[in-house]
Amino acid sequence: MSELENRIRDKSLLKLVVKAEDTIKYFEGAAKKPMNLGWSGFTPVGYPKMVPIAIADYVEKNGLQGKWKFNLFIGASVGAETEDRWAALDIIDRRWPYQTGKELGKKINQGKIRMGDKHLSMFAQDLKYGFYTKDDGGRLDVAIIEASAITEDGNIVLAGSIGAAPEIIDIADKIIVEINTALPSFEGMHDIFMTDLPPYRHIIPLTDLKQRIGTPYVPTNKSKIVAIVESNRPDNGRSLRGTDDVAQAIADHIVDFFSHEVKAGRLPKNLLPLQSGVGSIANAVVGGLTKSPFTNLQVYTEVLQDTFLPFIDSGKVDYINCTSLSLSNEGFEEWWQKFDKYKNYVLMRPQQISNNPEAIRRLGVIGMNTPVEFDIYAHANSTLVGGTRMLNGIGGSGDFERNAYISMMHCPSVRPSKTDELGISGVVPKVPHVDHTEHDIDVLVTDQGLADLRGMAPKDRAREIIKKTSHPAYKDYLMDYLERAEKATGYAHEPHLLEESYKMHINLQEKGTMRFWEK
């Protein structure tokens, strides 16, 4: 018996096994109007590969670029060999709610692909409510799902991520399953809790990270499965940039802050469940905790990155909840080598649970995320460079920042521009786009220092942010701006010089640096 046959335990479904190119007939409606598709995947893990690539090949071969159109609804980003290629072929009309593709991002910022940005927990929920496809009965035409197996009852066992796949499977009219036999099965690592519709929604009965509150598979109406395709392609793992001096300085400030909070009695000795975003700073924070005196730590987050593996090996972490194993190729190699150990430390949940405000507040999660910039009153911009150009999307940062026990945001105090090594300040008078308001953020951190803003009025916050987090190249200007704004407005609650508040951004756009006062 082949490995594929072993993975399909409901033998009545074996008759549905086809090649990827045989599924093209299910997508021909895209020639008439955009089809609504749901894919599994969250970060470049657990996403379908065979069928999307077969569609791209078919479009290319038959000159259908721009003639077929699809609306893509995916939990987060997926591999560039799929949706980035689709973007290049001009077959994506709408894309929700987060992406990291270079070609996709370019087309979004050229107005050729319509993107919607949404908090990730709310995206999964609203997808099930039918909000994104309300003109089509609230349904998806087809779901394409990467799986590890199909159970004896026809339920789908997902692969290296969960994301919004449960909701996608639930509302799709047709389901195509890609069973990836090139990877070991992830079966047993998932806890799928399906939510109800209002007014009948139940509480999420999660009070301990080790609790299983759902099933190890996605409950599936197997009559909707129209095809099963064997996949032999690995995930296009994302290698993340290593820790640098700036990221390490930020991590050190955060670890010092945790030590202070423990001494003050505001955190227990093993802290509280930690959420960490994606990127080099997040990696540095995890690395800092690995070397810290803290033990029996718990993690309640979206993605498990490479640095979590030595974190587990260190013995400092007790348990991790996530929705995706966002590992590099090298990380996955280590993962499978030590799978018998790691599987006892990690449980994957749907993004509607991993990012759920109810669960985040109940567990007392500490949220840590990286914005593009923040301003002197603690509003943060995570998505739109210059207030206009989409970067990736808000992701899950808002889910955590709004509901965490302590909400932290961290970024470099300066970044280089093309003409000035100190050309872009992470601290500005007024952010040109607000993703996280001053009401949601407790602590701001840069390589310069940490500003604890809890209990502070706006003008006190501004002075603390400028003093503790701004770079010396910008500190004097920012303090001068604040003092002039106070005098000009009669010391108003949050004083601004409206004609000057975006002068740093305008100068960057026109002259390549925010330091407009430099000659």
Secondary structure, DSSP 8 states (H G I E B T S, - for coil): --HHHHHB-SGGGGGGB--GGGGGGGGGGGGTS-EEEEE--SSSSS---HHHHHHHHHHHHTT-TTTS-EEEEESS---IIIIIHHHHTT-EEEEES----HHHHHHHHTTSSEE----HHHHHHHHHHT-TTGGGTT-EEEEEEEEEEE-TTS-EEE-SB-TTHHHHHHHEEEEEEEEETTS---TTSB-B-----TTS------SSTT---SBSSB---GGGEEEEEEE-------------HHHHHHHHHHHHHHHHHHHTTSS-TT---EEE-SSHHHHHHHHHHHHSS--SEEEE-SB--TTHHHHHHTT-EEEEEESB----HHHHHHHHHTHHHHTTTEEE--HHHHT-HHHHHHHT-EEEE--SEEETTS-EE-SEETTTEE-S--TTHHHHHTT-SEEEEE--SEE--SS-TT-EESEESS-SS-SB-TTT-SEEEETTEEEE-TT--HHHHHHHHHHHHS-HHHHHHHHHHHHHHHHHTTS-SS---TTTTTHHHHHHHHHS-S-TT--
